[in-house]
């Protein structure tokens, strides 16, 4: 149902079904196993998350074209393939092969992202935004190989939060606290261990 219109899905799993993702993954995995066996000498690395796949191709361009044909030759599912390149966007990362064949990663953000962070007039506790800033900086720190890229995305976050109405000094304080905490992590207290089964029985 959408507005005053009704649609009936005739093929595939109904959208919104909680198990649809698992079914789709298992469904394609059957075909995927054959592909990986056939192109084992062409794929140095292959990873897939639901309907996003990436890999390192060491075969010829002709073999890559045949790989695309074979991948699509399964049911009604069709994949959108990108050209062979040294840099790709995969999920929330841009993964590149550097000049020394080292792997470089940066944060990838979709152009259509509206960045609708919690506004300051929200009923949420101010500590929520403090936690949001920390979690995002931790994500940027892990995702970006180069310090300059990390700083770039932190500055973008600052500008976007100010545009949402947050006070500059408040957000600046949150960012500086989070960055200091990430740059100088303290030793976390050890979690208490459960007694063994014998002690539990006693």
N, C-alpha and C positions, 0 to 999 in steps of 0.2 A: 504494500500500500504506500502510495506517495501522493499526498494531497487528496484530490478527488479521483485519482486513477488507481487501478488495480492491475497487477502483473502476475502471471503464472509462469514459473520457471520450468522449462521442459527438459533441460539437460543439466547434468552436473549436480553437485550438492547445493542445497538451498543456502543462500547467503544468511549469515548470522548463526548457523548451526555451530554449537560449541566444538564439536569434534571434526568440523570440516577441514581445519588445518592439518590435523593428524592424518586424516584419510588421504588428503592430497599428497602429503609427504610420503606416505607408504606407497601410494599408487605410483608416483613417479620413481621411487627408489627401485622398483622392480626393473624398470627400463634403464635407470641410471647405472645399475650394476653391470649390465651388458655393455653400456657405453664406456665405462671406466676400464673394463677388461679389453675392449677393442682398441682404445686409444691410450693404453697405459704408457706407451713409449713417447707419446706426444704431450702428456700432462705431467709437469714436474710437481704441480700442486693443484688441487681441486677442492673447493669448499662450496657448500650450498646451504642457505638458510631459507627454507620454504620455497619461495619463487625468485630468490636472488642468488645467483651463482657467480663465482670468480675463480680464476686459476692462473697458473703460469704455463703458457703454451710454448713448447720447444719443437713442435712439428712444423711442417711447411704451411704456406698459406693455402695451398690446394687441400691439404688434409684438414685445415680449419674450416674450409667451406663444406667439406663432406661431413665434418663433425656437426655442423649446424643442421644439415639436412637430416642426418641420423637422429639428432636430438628431437627434431620436430616430428619425426616419423613415429608418433605414438599417440593414439587417440586424437582428440580434438585440441589438445594443448599445443600452443605455439609460443615460442620464446623470442624475445627481442635481443639480438646479439649486437654487441658493439664491435668496432674494428680492433685489430691487434694494436695495442698501445703500451706505453710504459707507465701509464697512470690511469686509474679507474676510481669511480665513486662506488663504494660498496657499503650499504647500510648507512651508518653515520660517520664513515671514514673515507678520506681520499688516500688511496694507497699508491705509492709511486716507487719505481726502481731508480735509484740515484745513479750518478755518473760512475761511481765505484761499485755498482751493482749492490748497494745497500738499500734496505727497505726504509722508506720515509713515509710517515703517516701524518695527516692533518685532519682536523675536524671538518666534516662535510655537513652543511646546512642547506636544506632545500630552498630554492628561490621563493616558493609559495608559502613558506613558514611565516605566520603572522606574529609570532613571539608575544602571545597574550599572557604575559606573566601576571601574577596576583597584583592588583592595584593597591595602593596604600590605604584607600578607604574601605578595603575589604574587612569583613568581620574576623578574618584570620588573625591569630596572634602575630606580632611583629617577628617573633622568633622563627616563624615558618619561613619568611623570606630570607632570614639569616641562614637557615638550613638549605634553602634552594640555592643561594649563592655559593655556599660551600660545596654542595654536591656538583654543581656545574663546573666550578673551578677544578675540582678533583677529576671530573671527566675530561676537561680540557688538558689537564696536566698529563693524564694517561694517554690521551689520543695524539698529542702533538710531539713529534720527535725533536723539533727545534723550538728553542725558547722564544724566538721571535713570533712564531705562529701562536704559541700559548698566549703571549701578551696581546696579540691581535684580537683573539676571541674574547679575552677578558675585557678589553676596551669596548668591543662591540656590545658585550653584555651590559656594561656600565651605561652606555648611551641608550640602549633599549629600555633599561629599567627607569632611567630618568625620563624618557619619553612616555612611559606608563604613569608618570606622576610622582615617582619616588624622589625624596630629597637627595641632592647630590652628596652631601656630607654623610648622610646615613648609609647610602650605598657604598661610598668610598670606604667608610669604616668597616662594613661587612666584607668587602673585597680584600682589604689589607689584612684583616684578621684571618680570613680563610687562606690567603696566600702565605701568611706567616706560619699558620698551622700546617700547611702542606709542605712548606719548605723545611720546616724543623719539626718533624713528627716526633711526638713523645712515645715512649714505650707503653704499649697498651697493657693493662693488667690482665693477668692470665685468668681464663675462665675456670671456675671451679669444676673439678672432674667428679663424675658420678662414682659412687662406690661400686665395687664389682658385684656380680650377681649373688655370690655367697653372702656378702654383707647385707644385701637387700633382703635375702630370704631370712636371715637372722633377725 
